Amino acid sequence: MTDLTKLTAVEIATGIKSGDFSAVAVTKAHLDRISRIDSKINAFLHVDTEGALSQAKLVDEKRDAGKALGDLAGVPVAVKDIFTQKGVPTTAGSKILEGWIPPYDSTVVSRMKQADMVLLGKVNMDEFAMGSSTENSGYGPTRNPWDLDRIPGGSSGGSSAAVAGFMSSLAVGTDTGGSIRQPAAVTGTVGVKPTYGGVSRYGMIALASSLDQAGPFARTVLDAALLHKVMGGHDHHDSTSISAPVPPIVEAAKSLDLKGMKIGVVKELSGEGYQAGVLSLFQDSVAILKDLGAQIVEVSCPSFEYALAAYYLIQPSECSSNLARFDGMRYGMRVAEGNAGVEEVMSATRAAGFGAEVKRRIMIGTYALSSGYYDAYYGSAQKVRTLIAQDYAKAFQKADVLISPTSPVTAFKIGEKTNDPMAMYLNDICTIPVNLAGIGGMSLPIGLDPADSLPVGLQVMSPVMQDDRMYRVGGALEAALLNHWGAPLLDRAQQL
Amino acid sequence: MTNLSFDDALTRFEPTLGLEVHVELNTATKVFCACPTSFGSEPNTNVCPVCLGLPGSLPTLNEKAVESIIRIGLALNCQIAPWSRMARKNYFYPDMPKDFQISQYDEPICFDGYLDVLVPDQDGSTTVRIGIERVHLEEDTGKLTHAGGSTGRIHGADYSLVDYNRAGIPLVEIVTKVIDGTKHAAPLVAKAYVSALRDLVRNLGVSDVRMEEGSLRCDANLSLKPIGSETLGTRTETKNVNSLRSVERAVRSEMVRQAAVLDSGQKVRQETRHFQESDGSTSPGRSKEQAEEYRYFPEPDLLPIAPDAAWVAKLKSELPEAPAAKRERLQAAWGISDFEMISVINSGGIDLVEKTIAAGCDQAAARKWWMGELSRIANELDQELESLSISPKQVAEVESLIQSGTLNDKLARVVIAAVINGEGSPAEIVANQNLAVVSDDTALLAAIDVAITQSPDVVAKIKEGKLQAAGAVIGAVMKATKGQADAAKVRQLLFERLGVSE
């Protein structure tokens, strides 16, 4: 019998439509696997067994009644716990929101429901999406299915682990500085950060409003495109949402044709600090792309040098303001002793409810926005942001897409970098410029580092609202690699 | 500390004013969400994830609010910024669901305008040009009610309740430039400005501008400096000044208070002060000596506001007649003096008078009722004229009842009081309460006969030709008929009865 958890989203949707198996059977297979292996991984914070099964039942009824089904009807998806879902606990990985049940659906959640997808539950993350390892979750770290002693990346580590561990066919994550692409890279999955404004942020708990973007996790580029299409498009609830339709990403993922395409290799995103295996696999992929008919050019983006510094001013600044509302007054945790006044309750609640990394960034952001420092910190960082966007604009004159490694290193050990915030921040060196410029970025697996047998990711970057370009490159490279490997990379992961 | 009188204070110091007025717009929905803005709903019923600041929610800007503020800016002769941004003002307070207020910082939508206001003086009036620094858009906060404590303030309260119905109502803040050189007229200038601004905003139809409901709120900044000094003194900001009369009183009492502080060699503390409606004084509030730290930064959840120049021009061309122009037009039409016009303007009843005249009333009578009896009642009830529950049409009706002889002046006042008391329309009240002037000669003659019998001495004097003595008898008849008789008619009948002629 087919193991339904091993199928791609396309195969699941096709099988349900043609009556090969039911949506309920697919959902049960995934729920079974979650209950069997997630105690080892800790990807799920909340499994919505009842909600998932009743949605699957509805899909089967719809199919039996001959009604039209969405492209991803009956396909299970894991939702990063940063998206509100009506009636389902939502914590953003923080103790301060423990027990909060949102009264409304985020746009991403409501669109997936409308598309007849089955929402399995909420998955783990670094607290309020601050981190690159999911170790900053208030609910314990998530483990990498490739090696349980290692991190699954972050902040969307629950999403990457759920997909890599075959507990869900698809997952949604959010990416503020690399939080989709880096977890995808270190778990051998595909992760996409769409153009800023391509997917609605309504109902997505904000870390840094001008950088946050929701996107898909999948085991294939085409699956990612299908989920991206469901999630994306204009939403009047989000002023920063782009009113143009989603670019033709599904067609692009299927195209497999790179002839005449100009691909730029970013000079600054390599060299010192990059693991040898990461660099050599990246060079192998460059060669494959060339073989596929693409023209490879080198581009230089000199301002990227300042990206990390600018990011760690803008992101904490916006975060310090966005996280102010968690004050114990209206929802979530409230620490109030005796006759405590309002300020004491707010302070005590925030002291008890937030973790160390969250407090660190709130303090940095509060400082950076203070009068007298604003121009030097926040103001300068915004200027760097403009310079980075200009670097990209110049580079995209020379190339249709840009490529780089996604992360300088493969999955590191749990606990290895928790006491060194700078080492942790450096994980996002390749991904952060994309967020600062608001362009699209994708990570797809390109092999296992021979030194540690762990997955390595390649990042494809495309200009604003030209997301189809990265899907075209991703789809073609994936097909070539699959042909070379003979089987999907994830088949080489340990059996759980 | 010495106490200086207002006039004494002005021999030594001159005041500098700055006024910040908040106007709640009357858009149907809130500024960043689709919740209704209706006043008086059950607490926390006009709310949604956005105005409650729930995690994940995002604001979207109400286009109507932008249109309204641009119209206010244009009416105040302001520049309209072709590109401006909303900003976050960060501070923790439980009436603010997000613990930041979406406001504007260094990029207001409207800036650099003016408003000419008429200020009364001995010679009639002077026009004073008040510079407008900026007009910006922001969201209102929720409303806190402090229970327990004696003062109704947060200090000493047992607990506090928050109503978020008001959170997210669009507010327009209008800030004046420094107002200098007003001297003794400062309190009147402040009042005249707020009054003129209220008329202007009401005239645009973008707000109810009801001070008693808080849809127009004024904070008055005031400092004193020694006469001739170039340097501004330390200012205080008096909050909660919620009627036109209070604006004048607050500025006056703060001038007297600061003068006494300075006169005794002390320093004025930079602080907010609360206006006390009961005695017109101000009491100290939060110190503002430390620079306020709001960590303003551009609101990343909203796009910049970039109104199309053609649209702004269209809004400008469609502005209604300005109150100043209207004043001139009405003053000419009514043919009254500057002084008389000022009293109409200051009463806040210019529209009421105009509407009463439009309903058929003579202009002098319309002014007389609104400036006289109705202003007296409004004062007594501590209400604005326009909130009295009598319409211009009803006032015109009362006046027409006088003209037709159904009512005299005294009865008319009774009818007006009854209308305000909700007892019905003027005609209904006259009919139901039998208030019409008694013109039935038989009834009057009977009352006159009684009065004649009761005052033989007076009657004798009248017969002797001392007609001025008739007052006592007429008074007795009026008393007997409960004021419903026409005094002139009584006099005529009495003399006929006694066979004397005037």
Interface residues (C-beta under 8 A of the other chain):
Chain A: I82 F83 T84 T90 A92 L97 W100 P102 P103 Y104 S106 R201 Y202 G203 M204 I205 A206 A208 S209 S210 H236 H237 D238 S239 T240 S317 E318 S320 S321 A324 R325 F326 D327 M329 R330 Y331 V342 E343 M346 T366 L369 S370 S371 Y374 Y378
Chain B: P49 L52 G53 L54 P55 G56 S57 L58 P59 T60 L61 R88 N90 F92 P94 P97 K98 D99 F100 I154 S160 V162 A291 E293 R295 Y296 F297 P300 D301 L302 L303
